[in-house]
Amino acid sequence: MCPCPRLAVMAAGPDDLPEPLAAALAAFRRHLAAERGLSPHTVRAYLGDVGALLAFAAADRRCATPSDIDIAVLRGWLASQHRAGQARTTIARRAAAARAFTAFAHRRGWLAADPGVQLGSPKVPRHLPQVLGQDEVSAVLATVGSVSGAARRPYPDAGAAAEALERRDKAIMELLYATGIRVSELCGLDVADLDTGRRTVRVLGKRAKERTVPVGIPAVRAVLDWAERGRPVVAAARPGSGAALFLGARGGRIDPRTVRRVVHARIAAAGSVPDTGPHGLRHTAATHLLEGGADLRSVQEILGHASLATTQLYTHVSIDRLIAAYRQAHPRA
């Protein structure tokens, strides 16, 4: 046995696995993509973690088949991650990936018992998300969509294309804040998903779960302005660009990285507003809904959370903001 588990893992990777382990990893990939309906990002993360587990099992513990993997192998792998200085959040994610794989292998009959049920995870502190105040959101949205005044715009070139992208950015910012949808959900929207009469948008969330989210009037107006006056200009760059609601500068469906750049740039243009990304706007929307009196179940439905416990995190945000305001404002706080 190699005296240094970390070096053993580095010496072998998923491409160097024994054939039975490589076949198991390939089957797990198909299972994640086809049967569980996970997003490509989640599939990549799971495969990377399980590939590292199998590489450790083969190089450090001489495992040749999935049946050789037991709780000692799993714990040894996580211990090697801890010694390598991995964060608790990373180790917890990798433990979850290992449990998903061993449960899959057990169902396939490759493991007589599932060792993953004995595998614990480190406790990960739940950090309160960064949220913007209502005045800060207003300041950000006020800087977006002004097709005059190049100093405020990231598209200083004159012309229809710059104005079209300005309209797009306005619609993106308004819709993210109005609905609290995820950046991947926004990128997946089609033109037909917006119902302007009912002021709702149809969203395809995690694991292909569809939900209907209400949209405020300012966001509806911004999206319609983009769809009618901006999108045709950008779509002309790529004839047959499809049904995507939001397009990149070259006419194809917009990429999440582009949306993140847009959000960071627009917030930076507002001046003293704390920097955040699309997920920060999601946190902000949820917090403002609760502060405005929305019930927790409704917010859960809007955000598409599978568990109410995830939504309950925002109640702590609201309470902390209330306490901070009290301490700042009350003379005897």
C-alpha positions in Angstrom: 0.0 0.0 0.0 1.2 3.4 -0.9 2.4 5.2 2.3 1.0 8.5 1.0 -2.7 8.4 0.1 -2.6 11.8 -1.5 0.2 10.9 -3.8 -1.6 7.7 -4.7 -4.7 9.6 -5.7 -2.6 12.0 -7.8 -0.8 9.1 -9.5 -4.1 7.6 -10.7 -7.1 9.2 -12.2 -10.4 8.1 -13.6 -8.8 7.4 -17.0 -6.4 4.9 -15.3 -9.2 2.9 -13.5 -9.5 -0.9 -13.8 -12.1 -1.8 -16.4 -14.8 -2.8 -13.9 -14.5 0.5 -12.1 -14.4 2.5 -15.3 -17.5 0.7 -16.5 -19.3 1.4 -13.2 -18.4 5.1 -13.5 -19.7 5.2 -17.1 -23.0 3.5 -15.9 -23.3 6.1 -13.1 -22.9 8.9 -15.6 -25.7 7.6 -17.7 -27.8 7.1 -14.6 -27.3 10.8 -13.5 -28.0 12.3 -16.9 -30.9 10.2 -18.0 -32.6 8.7 -15.0 -32.2 11.4 -12.3 -32.5 14.4 -14.7 -29.8 16.4 -13.0 -28.3 19.5 -14.5 -25.1 19.2 -16.5 -23.2 21.2 -13.8 -24.4 18.7 -11.1 -23.6 15.7 -13.2 -20.0 17.0 -13.8 -19.6 17.6 -10.1 -20.8 14.2 -9.1 -18.7 12.4 -11.8 -15.6 14.3 -10.7 -16.1 13.4 -7.1 -16.9 9.7 -7.8 -14.1 9.5 -10.3 -11.7 10.7 -7.5 -13.2 8.2 -5.1 -12.7 5.3 -7.5 -9.1 6.5 -8.3 -8.3 6.4 -4.6 -9.9 3.0 -4.2 -7.9 1.6 -7.0 -4.5 3.2 -6.2 -4.6 3.3 -2.4 -6.8 0.3 -1.5 -6.2 -1.9 -4.5 -9.9 -2.2 -5.3 -10.5 -3.7 -8.7 -14.3 -4.0 -8.8 -17.2 -2.0 -7.2 -17.7 -4.9 -4.8 -14.4 -4.2 -3.2 -15.6 -0.8 -1.9 -16.6 -0.8 1.7 -17.0 1.8 4.5 -13.3 1.7 5.3 -12.5 2.8 1.7 -15.1 5.6 1.9 -13.8 6.9 5.2 -10.2 6.6 4.1 -11.0 8.7 1.0 -12.7 11.4 3.0 -9.8 11.4 5.5 -7.3 11.9 2.7 -9.4 14.9 1.5 -9.3 16.3 5.1 -5.5 15.9 5.2 -5.2 17.6 1.8 -6.8 20.7 3.4 -10.2 20.5 1.6 -12.9 22.7 3.1 -15.8 21.2 5.0 -18.2 22.1 2.3 -16.2 20.3 -0.3 -15.9 17.2 1.9 -19.6 17.2 2.6 -20.4 17.4 -1.1 -18.0 14.6 -1.9 -19.5 12.4 0.9 -22.9 13.0 -0.7 -21.6 12.0 -4.1 -20.1 8.8 -2.6 -23.4 7.9 -1.0 -25.2 8.4 -4.3 -22.7 6.1 -6.0 -22.8 3.3 -3.5 -26.6 3.4 -3.4 -26.6 3.1 -7.2 -24.1 0.3 -7.1 -26.2 -1.5 -4.4 -29.3 -1.3 -6.6 -27.4 -2.7 -9.5 -26.3 -5.7 -7.4 -22.6 -4.7 -7.5 -22.5 -4.3 -3.7 -24.1 -6.8 -1.3 -24.8 -4.0 1.2 -24.7 -0.2 0.8 -21.7 1.1 2.8 -22.8 4.7 2.1 -25.5 4.6 4.7 -22.8 4.4 7.4 -20.9 7.4 6.0 -21.3 10.6 7.9 -20.6 14.2 6.7 -18.9 17.1 8.5 -21.3 19.7 9.7 -21.3 22.7 7.4 -22.2 26.1 8.9 -25.0 27.8 7.0 -23.9 31.2 6.1 -26.5 33.9 5.7 -26.7 35.0 2.0 -25.7 38.4 0.9 -28.8 40.5 0.2 -29.3 44.0 -1.1 -31.6 46.5 0.5 -34.7 47.7 -1.4 -33.1 51.1 -2.0 -29.9 49.4 -3.3 -31.9 47.3 -5.8 -33.7 50.5 -6.9 -30.4 52.2 -7.5 -29.1 49.3 -9.6 -32.3 49.1 -11.7 -32.2 52.8 -12.3 -28.8 52.5 -14.0 -29.9 49.8 -16.4 -31.8 50.4 -19.6 -30.9 54.0 -20.2 -30.1 54.0 -23.9 -28.8 57.5 -23.5 -25.8 58.4 -21.4 -22.9 56.1 -22.5 -21.1 56.6 -19.2 -23.6 54.4 -17.5 -23.6 51.7 -20.2 -21.2 48.8 -20.8 -21.9 49.1 -24.5 -20.5 52.6 -25.4 -20.6 52.0 -29.1 -23.4 53.8 -30.8 -25.9 51.8 -32.8 -28.9 49.5 -32.7 -26.9 46.5 -31.4 -25.7 48.4 -28.3 -29.2 49.7 -27.6 -30.6 46.1 -28.0 -28.2 44.7 -25.5 -29.1 47.5 -23.1 -32.7 46.5 -23.3 -31.7 42.9 -22.8 -29.7 43.7 -19.7 -32.6 45.7 -18.3 -35.0 42.8 -18.8 -32.5 40.3 -17.2 -32.0 42.4 -14.1 -35.7 43.1 -13.7 -36.7 39.5 -14.2 -34.1 38.1 -11.9 -35.2 40.3 -9.1 -38.9 40.1 -9.8 -39.0 36.3 -9.8 -36.0 35.0 -7.9 -35.3 32.4 -10.6 -31.9 30.7 -10.9 -29.5 31.9 -13.6 -29.8 28.5 -15.3 -33.6 28.8 -15.3 -33.4 32.3 -16.9 -31.1 31.1 -19.6 -33.5 28.2 -20.4 -36.5 30.5 -20.9 -38.2 30.6 -24.3 -40.2 33.5 -25.7 -43.5 31.5 -25.2 -42.8 31.0 -21.5 -43.8 34.5 -20.6 -47.6 35.0 -20.3 -48.0 38.8 -20.4 -51.8 38.5 -19.8 -51.5 36.7 -16.5 -48.1 38.2 -15.8 -46.4 34.8 -15.1 -43.4 33.0 -16.5 -43.2 29.2 -16.9 -39.9 28.0 -15.5 -38.2 24.6 -15.9 -36.3 24.1 -12.6 -34.0 21.4 -11.1 -34.7 17.8 -12.1 -37.0 19.1 -14.9 -39.7 20.3 -12.5 -41.9 22.9 -14.0 -43.4 25.8 -12.1 -45.2 29.0 -12.8 -43.8 32.2 -11.2 -45.6 35.5 -11.0 -43.9 38.5 -12.6 -44.3 42.2 -11.6 -45.4 44.8 -14.1 -41.9 46.6 -14.4 -40.3 43.2 -15.3 -43.1 42.4 -17.8 -42.6 45.8 -19.5 -38.8 45.4 -19.6 -39.0 41.9 -21.1 -41.6 43.0 -23.7 -39.4 45.9 -24.6 -36.5 43.6 -25.1 -38.6 41.0 -27.0 -40.2 43.5 -29.3 -37.4 46.1 -29.9 -34.1 44.5 -28.8 -34.3 40.7 -29.5 -35.0 41.0 -33.3 -31.8 43.1 -33.7 -29.6 40.6 -31.9 -31.3 37.6 -33.5 -30.4 39.0 -36.9 -26.8 38.1 -36.2 -27.8 34.4 -36.3 -30.9 33.6 -38.5 -32.8 30.8 -37.0 -31.6 31.5 -33.4 -34.5 29.5 -32.1 -37.1 30.2 -29.4 -34.7 31.4 -26.7 -36.0 34.5 -24.9 -32.6 35.9 -24.0 -29.8 35.9 -26.6 -26.1 36.5 -26.4 -24.4 39.1 -28.5 -23.9 36.7 -31.4 -27.6 35.7 -31.5 -27.5 32.3 -29.8 -29.2 31.4 -26.4 -27.5 33.4 -23.7 -24.9 31.6 -21.5 -25.0 31.7 -17.7 -21.5 33.2 -17.6 -22.7 36.1 -19.7 -25.6 36.7 -17.3 -23.2 36.7 -14.4 -21.0 39.3 -16.1 -24.1 41.4 -16.8 -25.2 41.3 -13.2 -21.8 42.1 -11.8 -21.3 44.9 -14.3 -24.7 46.5 -13.6 -24.3 46.4 -9.9 -20.8 47.9 -10.2 -22.3 50.7 -12.3 -24.6 51.6 -9.4 -21.7 52.8 -7.3 -21.8 52.0 -3.6 -24.0 48.9 -3.9 -22.3 45.7 -2.5 -21.3 43.3 -5.3 -23.4 40.2 -5.9 -24.4 37.9 -8.7 -27.6 36.3 -10.0 -27.8 34.1 -6.9 -27.5 37.2 -4.7 -30.5 38.7 -6.6 -32.4 35.4 -5.9 -31.6 35.8 -2.2 -32.6 39.4 -2.3 -36.0 38.6 -3.9 -36.8 36.0 -1.4 -35.8 38.2 1.6 -37.9 41.1 0.3 -40.9 38.8 -0.3 -40.8 37.7 3.3 -40.2 41.2 4.6 -43.3 42.3 2.7 -45.5 39.7 4.3 -45.4 36.7 1.9 -45.8 33.3 3.7 -43.0 30.8 3.7 -44.9 28.2 1.6 -45.6 30.7 -1.2 -41.9 31.7 -1.3 -41.0 28.1 -1.4 -43.2 27.6 -4.5 -41.8 30.7 -6.2 -38.2 29.7 -5.7 -38.8 26.1 -6.5 -37.2 24.7 -3.3 -37.8 21.0 -2.8 -37.6 21.4 1.0 -39.2 24.1 3.2 -36.0 24.0 5.3 -34.1 25.6 2.5 -36.6 28.5 2.3 -36.6 28.9 6.1 -33.0 30.2 5.8 -34.4 33.5 4.6 -36.4 34.0 7.8 -33.1 34.2 9.6 -31.9 36.8 7.1 -35.0 38.9 7.7 -34.7 38.7 11.5 -31.0 39.6 11.4 -31.8 42.6 9.2 -34.6 43.6 11.6 -32.2 43.4 14.6 -29.5 45.4 12.8 -32.0 48.1 11.9 -33.2 48.2 15.5 -29.7 48.5 16.9 -28.9 51.3 14.5 -32.1 53.3 15.0 -33.2 52.9 18.6 -31.5 55.3 21.0 -31.4 52.7 23.8 -30.5 49.7 21.7 
